[in-house]
Amino acid sequence: MKVSFHRTLLTAFTAVTLTAAGSALAQVDVAKSTVTATSKQMNVPVEGKFGKFTAQITFDPAKPTAGSAQLSIDTGSYDLGDESYNDQVRGKEWFDSKAYPTATFASNGIAPAGGNQFKVTGKITIKGKSQTVTVPVTVTQQGSTQTFDGSLPVKRSQFDVGTGEWKDTSVVADDVVIKFHIVAAHK
């Protein structure tokens, strides 16, 4: 269960990365958007969801390289569906939400990948550790609304998520998949 909370945080970061795929400033509809993290504990998939995040997206599919995205996720909002597990994941061994209340993603490049597919590159920061990542993002436009969907595999150990007894990856896998569905409307 502790792994799931960690994975949810990573999912939030993935959502940030995918959100980056957006040149017109868009208003993110958090109520319709989701960021999740899925990991495996004892080889059983565990998924958690981040309940609080903010994003700033600028994206024009005709000029994708001019786009940008910044995402900030409240690590204390990770929800595994059980408050005792949520408390554990917020603790020092996992997200350490008191010391690191946010995880962030800031894009530094968006490249077309054919059709409505884009590769969004940027820096994801969790627990003070940063990594440059490239996330495949699918952008769908319907009227003035755009959706950004994608997933990003990460290693929790690269961000010191899961320390102490949880550093061992035989119980909670090192691999975490962050999935996001970001809904935004242009102003």
Secondary structure, DSSP 8 states (H G I E B T S, - for coil): -HHHHHHHHHHHHHHHHHHTT--EEEEE-TTT-EEEEEEEETTEEEEEEE--EEEEEEE-TTSGGG-EEEEEEEGGGEE-S-HHHHHHHHSTTTT-TTT--EEEEEEEEEEE-STTEEEEEEEEEETTEEEEEEEEEEEEEETTEEEEEEEEEEEGGGGT-S-GGGG-TTTB-SEEEEEEEEEEEE-
